[in-house]
């Protein structure tokens, strides 16, 4: 389980393809290149957030990366969690598979509204080892949500497919993956594609998706689940963050938020 909350601009402007991390290992020496330092200092708060999730995805729980910004002298500590890319974490250049896994993991963490929401993450690391799942995780996170995949390091893009179909009166703070039918992309640069069931191959227990295919290419996938309480319903009398003003019963025109001025 994890708590997401990376703003969409973390995916759009993270610069991982040019800051040295895509070709260097996730080690301190790779962060002392002029390219990385320049990228980090362009927007320190955004870069710090991105690195938090990069390390969280790539390095295993109990490990961390510490880096001191030579420009300001401020030290940053980023803790690992999922360990999806053991080769990259050990200092080797990221393979294409590892780039894809970091992309999928960071996309799964992205939240359109920058809100912290507890999620359940499933998938496999670069060695094919499944992410451990807690005993009651599927019960607590009963709502299947989305599949994420792609490669932002080489410009192939990042994609999300819904793993459930919402009725037209429902919406989610996690709109990057699970969206109301008939709506377009909610979280650029994440491009929302066909439902997971149509483009992805599940594991033997059908708990998560192993790979998803798009534009003739298969990618390793990260699958997410959320709690039922994180689905918002237009008509419940509460104007929620995923709903907009209007007079109807759809999230984009919801009477809960009152008529538009």
C-alpha positions in Angstrom: 0.0 0.0 0.0 1.1 3.6 -0.6 0.0 7.1 -0.5 -0.1 8.9 -3.8 -0.1 12.6 -4.5 2.4 13.5 -7.2 1.0 16.5 -9.1 0.7 16.0 -12.9 3.4 18.6 -13.6 5.8 16.1 -12.0 5.3 13.8 -14.9 5.2 16.6 -17.5 8.3 18.5 -16.5 10.4 16.0 -14.5 13.2 16.0 -17.0 14.3 12.5 -16.2 15.3 11.9 -19.8 17.8 14.7 -19.8 19.0 15.1 -16.2 21.4 12.2 -16.2 19.3 9.7 -14.3 18.1 7.8 -17.4 21.7 6.8 -18.4 23.3 6.7 -15.0 22.6 4.6 -12.0 20.5 5.9 -9.2 23.5 6.8 -7.1 24.9 10.0 -5.7 27.6 10.4 -8.4 24.9 10.5 -11.0 23.3 13.3 -9.1 26.4 15.4 -9.1 26.4 16.0 -12.9 25.9 19.5 -14.1 22.8 18.3 -16.0 21.1 17.0 -12.9 22.1 20.0 -10.7 20.8 22.4 -13.3 17.5 20.5 -13.6 17.0 20.2 -9.9 17.6 24.0 -9.3 15.1 25.1 -12.0 12.3 24.2 -9.7 13.6 22.8 -6.4 10.2 21.9 -4.8 9.0 20.1 -8.0 12.3 18.3 -8.4 12.4 17.2 -4.8 8.9 15.8 -5.2 9.9 13.9 -8.4 13.0 12.4 -6.8 10.9 11.3 -3.8 8.8 9.2 -6.1 11.6 8.1 -8.3 13.5 6.7 -5.4 10.3 5.3 -3.8 9.6 3.3 -7.0 13.2 2.2 -7.8 14.8 1.4 -4.5 13.8 -1.1 -2.0 12.2 -0.5 1.4 14.8 0.3 4.1 17.2 1.9 1.6 17.5 5.6 0.8 19.5 8.1 -1.3 21.0 11.2 0.3 22.1 14.1 -1.8 23.4 17.6 -0.9 22.6 20.3 -3.4 26.0 21.9 -4.1 24.3 25.2 -5.0 22.5 25.7 -1.7 24.2 23.2 0.7 20.7 21.7 1.6 20.6 18.0 2.1 17.8 15.8 0.8 17.0 12.3 1.8 14.7 10.1 -0.4 13.5 6.8 0.9 12.9 3.7 -1.1 9.9 1.4 -1.0 9.1 -0.8 -4.0 12.6 -1.7 -5.3 11.3 -2.2 -8.9 14.7 -1.5 -10.5 17.4 -3.3 -8.6 20.0 -2.9 -11.4 19.5 0.8 -11.7 19.4 1.1 -7.9 22.8 -0.6 -7.7 24.4 1.9 -9.9 24.0 0.4 -13.4 22.5 2.3 -16.3 18.7 1.9 -16.4 17.6 -0.8 -18.9 14.6 -0.2 -21.1 12.6 -2.4 -18.8 13.6 -0.4 -15.7 12.7 2.8 -17.5 9.3 1.4 -18.2 8.7 0.3 -14.6 9.7 3.7 -13.2 7.4 5.4 -15.7 4.5 3.1 -14.8 5.1 3.5 -11.0 5.3 7.3 -11.2 2.2 7.4 -13.3 0.4 5.3 -10.7 1.4 7.9 -8.1 0.2 10.9 -10.1 -2.9 12.7 -8.8 -4.7 15.2 -10.9 -5.5 17.4 -7.9 -2.2 16.8 -6.0 -4.2 15.1 -3.2 -2.8 12.4 -1.0 -4.9 9.3 -1.4 -4.1 5.8 -0.1 -3.8 3.3 -3.0 -2.9 -0.4 -3.4 -0.2 -1.1 -6.0 0.4 -4.4 -7.8 2.9 -5.5 -10.4 6.3 -7.1 -10.8 9.8 -5.7 -10.5 12.5 -5.9 -13.2 13.4 -9.4 -12.1 9.8 -10.6 -12.4 9.2 -10.8 -8.6 5.6 -9.8 -7.7 5.1 -6.8 -5.4 4.0 -8.2 -2.0 0.3 -7.8 -1.2 -1.0 -7.5 2.4 -3.5 -10.0 3.8 -6.5 -7.7 3.7 -5.3 -5.4 0.9 -7.8 -6.5 -1.7 -10.6 -6.2 0.8 -9.6 -2.8 2.0 -9.0 -1.5 -1.5 -12.0 -3.1 -3.1 -12.3 -0.8 -6.1 -10.2 -1.9 -9.1 -8.9 1.3 -10.6 -6.3 1.4 -13.4 -3.3 0.1 -15.3 -0.3 2.4 -16.0 2.5 1.8 -18.5 4.8 3.5 -21.0 8.2 5.1 -21.1 8.8 8.8 -20.5 12.6 8.4 -20.7 12.6 7.8 -24.5 9.6 9.9 -25.5 7.2 7.0 -26.1 4.7 8.5 -23.7 2.9 7.4 -20.6 -0.5 5.7 -20.6 -3.4 4.7 -18.3 -6.4 2.5 -18.8 -9.4 2.2 -16.5 -9.8 -1.2 -14.7 -13.5 -0.4 -13.9 -16.3 1.5 -15.4 -17.9 4.3 -13.4 -21.5 5.2 -13.8 -22.0 8.7 -15.3 -22.7 10.3 -11.8 -19.5 9.1 -10.3 -15.9 10.4 -10.3 -12.7 10.0 -8.4 -9.9 12.2 -7.1 -7.7 9.7 -8.9 -9.0 10.9 -12.3 -5.7 10.0 -14.0 -6.7 6.4 -14.2 -10.3 5.8 -13.2 -12.5 8.3 -15.0 -16.1 9.1 -15.8 -17.2 7.6 -19.2 -17.2 10.0 -22.1 -14.6 12.4 -20.7 -11.2 13.0 -22.3 -7.7 13.0 -20.9 -7.7 14.3 -17.4 -4.0 14.3 -16.5 -1.7 15.3 -19.4 0.9 14.0 -20.2 -0.7 10.8 -19.1 -2.8 9.6 -22.1 -5.9 7.6 -21.2 -6.4 4.7 -23.5 -8.7 1.6 -23.8 -9.8 -0.3 -20.7 -7.1 -2.5 -19.2 -9.1 -5.7 -19.9 -8.9 -4.9 -23.6 -5.2 -4.2 -23.9 -3.5 -6.0 -21.0 -2.6 -9.5 -20.0 -3.5 -10.4 -16.4 -1.6 -12.6 -14.0 -2.9 -16.2 -13.4 -5.2 -15.1 -10.5 -6.5 -12.0 -12.4 -5.4 -9.8 -9.6 -3.3 -7.4 -11.6 -2.0 -6.9 -15.2 1.5 -8.1 -16.1 1.8 -6.3 -19.5 -0.2 -3.8 -21.5 0.2 -3.2 -25.2 -0.2 0.1 -27.1 1.0 1.1 -30.6 2.1 -2.4 -31.2 4.5 -2.5 -28.2 4.1 -4.4 -24.9 5.0 -2.7 -21.6 5.2 -4.0 -18.0 2.2 -2.6 -16.1 1.6 -1.3 -12.6 -2.0 -1.9 -11.5 -3.8 0.1 -8.8 -6.8 -0.3 -6.5 -8.5 2.3 -4.3 -11.0 2.3 -1.5 -14.7 2.6 -2.3 -14.9 5.7 -0.1 -12.7 7.5 -2.7 -15.4 7.4 -5.3 -17.5 10.6 -5.4 -21.2 10.6 -6.3 -22.9 13.6 -7.8 -26.2 14.0 -6.0 -25.1 13.2 -2.5 -25.3 16.9 -1.6 -21.6 17.4 -1.2 -19.5 19.3 -3.7 -16.3 17.3 -4.0 -13.0 18.2 -5.6 -13.7 16.0 -8.7 -17.0 17.8 -9.3 -17.8 21.1 -11.0 -20.6 23.6 -10.9 -23.8 23.0 -12.9 -27.3 21.8 -12.6 -27.1 18.1 -13.6 -25.9 14.8 -12.1 -22.6 14.4 -13.9 -19.3 15.4 -12.3 -18.7 18.1 -15.0 -22.1 19.6 -14.2 -23.1 18.7 -10.7 -25.9 20.3 -8.8 -24.0 19.6 -5.5 -21.7 22.5 -6.5 -24.5 24.9 -7.4 -25.2 26.6 -10.7 -22.3 28.1 -12.5 -21.9 31.9 -12.3 
